[in-house]
Amino acid sequence: MPTSRDRRARLATFAVFFVQGLTFATLLTQVAALQEKHGLSDGELSILLLVVPVIAGVGSVLAGEIAKRRGSRVVLRIAQPLAGSAVVLAGLAANVPQLVAANVLFGLCLGSVDAGMNMQAVTVERRYGRPILTGFHALWSAAAVIGAAWASAAGVMGLGLPATFAVAMAAGVVVAVVAGPTLCAPEEEHVEPVSDALPPGSSASPRFPWRPILPLCLAMAFLYVGDASISNFGSVYMDKIMDASAAVIPLALGAYQATTFVVRVGGDLAVHRYGPAVIVRIGGALAALGFAGIVAAPNQPLAVVAFGVAGVGLSVVAPQSFSAAGRLDPAGTGVAIARVNMFNYVGFIVGAALVGGIADAANYQVAFAAPLVLAAAIVALAPGFQPNRPARLHHPTQA
């Protein structure tokens, strides 16, 4: 039975996911505007977008190291307000070097927050003793929809990038600062300290086996190739392929995040009833259908619908990847979660490079065929999400 402390921690974790979704969407819906402001070619834009996931991988590793010693709460209390500040700095950037510097800071904080918030979510789910993790990701999606809607409204009002970013991020930073102290403390996260699991006299760190988490890692990477293609290039696709207006351009990401939110609201109940493997298998098939619609869309309305269908399919993969990783690591070492989270950025890097490269050679409509194929591959990885016994940690001193 959840205690009042569990409920407060859950509410604080909801707040962290909300701010992260708002921050992410606020920046990513304005990629086309940033490209136009700084006169970037498609190739230069792809390189710039690659900076974020590369640095985010560094942030994720750094967050994992800090979390092992001091817990993920301290990571979130520092990194999340800085992420909001980085978005504002991107809007204020007067030249490309300043924009790159803002992107580096954003990437570092993005990776730290992604890792930290999922550590908190798995901890709360463990304390509740039932599937609740998809709900956190649902709120992330809701916040992303709000961010996209605000970007659309700001476009109608003719607001510049600095004002568009500052309004949204001021609210996000306030929420993050208020929620921070109520997040789970280190002693609540770490069910069994890593050092307690080591053989007597050993100071070496345990080695977590790759085999049980590999399907989760690959599914996460394939998911984020698709997610990166929509997040990074959805607005550019609507601008260049569909010739959409400033008010319509953000609707690609908005539709994607809206359907993602709707599915995630009921995701925990569906997982409880049918099991994670079935849900992930259906999700991969629907995601492939959505990307096929993007490739073949003849007009703006059908393109927006296709982005929404892709959101339906991809919505279930990330929360189930983290939940499955948590089940494989019941002691709460964070090793499995950190590894799965790293493939988030592998997918983003591959997605930005692959889709951007194909777009340079052909166009953005053709480029979305790449995430179509990888989304379909998630179907084959679905059995790896079925609940099973926790993975056994191996130690260097053991035979």
Salt bridges, closest charged atoms under 4 A:
ASP6 OD1 - ARG127 NE 2.54
ASP42 OD1 - LYS240 NZ 2.65
GLU65 OE2 - LYS68 NZ 3.45
GLU65 OE1 - ARG69 NH1 3.27
GLU188 OE2 - ARG5 NE 2.87
GLU188 OE2 - ARG127 NH2 3.93
